[in-house]
Amino acid sequence: MANGLPVPALELSSDEARRVILRAQGFLGADSRRGGVTAMLRRLAAVQLDTISVLARSHELVAYARLGSVGRAKVERAYWHDPALAFEYWCHAACILPIDDWPLYSFRRRAYRDRRFRWHEVPPTIDKVLEQVRNEGPLTTTELGGAKNGGPWWDWSDVKIAVEFLLDIGEVVCTRRVGWRRVYDVADRVVPSALLGEDLTDAECVVRLARIAGTALGVATRADLADFLRVRGAYAAMLDEALLDGSAGLVPVRVAGWAEARGGGRVTGGAARPNAWADPAALQTAPRGHHRTTPLSPFDSLVWDRARTERVFGFTHRLEAYVPKEKRVHGYFTMPVLAGGRLIGRVDPAREGSTFVARQVGFEPGAGASVRAGTVEAMAEALWEAAAWVGCDDVRVERVNLPGLAAPLQAALRLR
């Protein structure tokens, strides 16, 4: 507000907003590759974890999508190293987070501590589990006594329930993995003391995280920011206040074609009523440089929010891994394919020995005979480069959603 009057929001076209987003997310320009995986994690602020592994696990695919054929072992070391460079905690979902952001999640740790419940009742043996980790750690759940009771995947043992709740409240922390197993240690042994000693209020946490989320997203609606941080209730109100009073450090913008903002978006009125928020540094220079051509994990932060993906790219995407096979449209682990700053289609990948198998390649509707020049070639490039990264020396396409593009795609694959 200036002199009590609304400040007009900067107006962006949808294409301008999309390019700012691509640069912020590391898909546009050479600068995005500098500093490797460690710098990428700081830029993104959160890399989602998931148990599904097709070509590779999602956190590896996120690094590949931005950096190219970086070694998978190098990716793992950058995430889980000694001393700790990152830790695992709840942001948008279960995520790898920069260790420097440890203090910012104290609001969530306090909330879990107050509830003393998440998915399971916390067992009375929790103090014994903490003592064991303190005396014998770092330890995996197996070393603590086992994760399962013998039933379905959610039938956790008391040990597993206890150690996961200790992670939720910050008594223990996971800063590395062995295989896919978390390794737990007490926080005061692995988190730098300066970070442990930083005592922030809930509001201070949300304000600082709002700025981090806004920087990572480039341009975002209030709903995008809330989804990134998974805040609601009192914490969502803190987010709104941080946007309204400017303490989040984000500026209101109006993106043509985006729906009207809600909540924090009601900061101004008039012709330039904002419907989004932006990192001011991202608006200082126009995004330039080469676009990445790559398949994306469905859990990549560029596309993890389905409503945002449709708004920014006009692309409807749904993870079908948990959909019954007979009801799937695009495939088990469908990966959107990015090229030229657009989502040009999708691929459902698999691997058979040294062959990369595209169970289905989908081009966006309306392509057909009038397909944009270079789209088929870009798809072929994305498939071959991903294949080479996972050690495959052949690519086989089983099905193409638009039959008229099957032969051109096969020809483009042979040329590469």
C-alpha positions, 0 to 999 in steps of 0.5 A, spaced: 500 500 500 502 507 498 499 512 502 493 508 503 492 506 496 492 500 493 499 498 489 497 496 482 500 489 480 505 488 475 501 485 469 504 478 466 502 474 460 501 467 461 507 466 456 511 470 461 509 467 467 510 460 464 518 462 462 519 465 469 516 459 472 521 455 468 527 459 469 525 458 477 525 451 476 531 450 473 529 448 466 531 454 462 538 458 461 545 455 463 545 458 470 540 453 472 546 447 472 551 451 476 552 448 482 550 441 481 545 437 485 546 441 491 545 448 488 539 445 485 536 442 491 537 449 494 533 452 488 527 448 489 527 448 496 524 441 496 524 434 492 519 430 493 520 422 495 516 416 493 517 409 493 515 408 486 521 406 482 521 405 474 527 408 471 529 411 477 526 413 483 523 420 483 528 424 487 533 422 482 529 423 476 528 430 478 536 431 478 536 428 471 531 433 468 534 439 470 542 437 470 542 431 464 546 425 465 549 426 472 551 420 475 546 417 480 551 415 485 553 423 485 545 425 486 545 420 492 551 423 495 548 430 494 542 429 498 545 424 503 552 426 505 556 426 511 556 432 514 548 432 512 547 437 507 539 435 507 534 432 511 527 428 510 521 432 513 514 434 511 513 439 506 509 438 500 509 431 502 515 427 504 521 431 501 528 432 501 530 439 504 536 443 505 539 442 512 539 450 512 531 450 513 531 445 519 529 451 523 523 453 519 519 447 520 519 447 527 512 450 527 510 443 524 514 439 529 511 443 535 504 441 531 505 434 531 508 434 538 501 437 541 497 432 537 501 426 539 498 422 533 498 422 526 497 415 522 497 411 529 497 412 536 504 413 539 506 407 543 508 408 550 515 405 548 517 411 545 522 413 550 525 407 550 526 407 542 529 414 543 534 412 548 536 406 543 537 411 537 541 416 542 545 410 545 546 406 539 545 410 533 545 411 527 540 406 526 535 403 521 528 400 523 530 393 522 536 395 527 531 398 532 527 391 531 523 391 525 518 395 521 512 391 520 507 387 524 506 382 519 500 385 516 499 390 510 504 396 509 500 400 514 501 395 519 507 398 522 510 395 528 511 399 535 518 401 533 516 404 527 510 408 529 515 410 535 521 412 531 517 415 525 513 420 530 520 422 533 522 424 526 515 428 526 517 432 532 524 433 531 527 428 536 530 424 531 532 426 523 534 422 517 539 425 513 541 419 509 539 412 507 542 405 506 538 403 499 531 405 500 531 404 508 531 411 512 537 411 517 535 415 524 539 419 528 538 424 534 538 431 531 543 434 536 548 429 533 547 431 525 543 437 525 548 443 526 548 446 533 547 453 530 540 451 526 538 447 532 539 453 537 535 458 532 528 458 535 522 461 531 515 462 532 510 459 528 509 465 524 516 467 523 517 460 520 511 461 515 513 467 513 520 465 511 517 459 508 513 463 504 518 467 501 522 460 499 516 457 496 515 463 492 522 463 489 522 456 488 515 457 484 517 463 480 510 465 480 504 462 484 497 463 486 496 463 494 493 456 493 500 454 489 504 457 495 499 453 500 500 447 496 507 447 496 507 448 504 501 444 505 499 449 510 491 450 512 487 453 518 491 458 522 498 457 518 494 458 512 492 465 515 499 466 517 501 465 510 495 470 507 498 475 512 505 475 510 502 476 503 498 482 505 503 485 509 509 484 504 513 480 510 513 474 505 517 478 500 513 477 494 510 482 490 503 481 487 502 480 479 496 479 475 497 473 470 493 474 464 488 468 463 489 465 470 483 465 475 482 470 480 486 469 486 483 467 493 485 469 500 491 473 500 490 475 493 485 480 495 490 485 497 488 490 491 483 492 487 482 496 480 484 494 473 490 490 476 487 486 481 492 481 482 491 473 482 498 471 483 505 472 487 512 473 484 519 473 486 521 480 485 528 478 483 525 473 478 522 479 474 528 483 474 530 480 467 527 476 462 528 469 462 533 467 456 537 461 454 536 454 452 530 450 454 531 443 457 528 437 453 526 431 458 521 427 461 519 429 468 517 425 474 510 426 476 512 428 483 517 433 480 515 440 483 514 443 476 508 438 475 506 436 482 500 440 483 495 438 478 491 444 478 497 449 477 500 444 471 493 445 467 493 453 469 500 454 467 501 449 461 494 447 459 496 440 460 491 435 464 496 430 468 494 424 473 498 419 476 495 412 474 499 408 479 494 407 484 488 406 478 486 399 477 490 397 470 484 396 466 482 403 468 488 407 466 488 411 460 496 413 459 499 408 463 502 406 470 508 411 471 506 416 466 511 422 465 510 428 462 515 430 457 517 437 457 520 441 450 521 448 448 518 450 455 511 446 453 509 439 455 508 436 449 506 429 451 507 424 455 511 417 456 509 411 460 516 408 461 519 401 462 525 397 462 527 390 459 534 389 460 538 394 456 532 396 452 528 402 454 521 401 453 515 406 452 509 402 453 505 408 450 507 415 448 502 420 448 502 427 444 497 432 446 490 432 442 490 437 436 497 435 434 496 430 428 497 432 421 498 439 424 503 437 429 508 443 431 515 442 428 520 439 432 515 436 437 516 428 434 524 430 434 523 432 441 520 426 443 525 422 440 530 426 443 527 425 450 526 418 450 533 417 447 537 421 452 533 418 458 534 411 456 542 413 455 542 415 462 539 409 465 544 405 461 540 402 455 542 402 448 535 401 445 529 404 445 522 401 443 515 404 442 509 399 443 504 404 442 502 411 440 496 415 442 496 418 435 497 413 430 499 418 424 505 420 429 507 413 430 511 412 423 515 419 424 517 418 431 520 411 429 524 414 424 526 420 428 528 414 433 532 411 428 536 417 426 538 418 433 
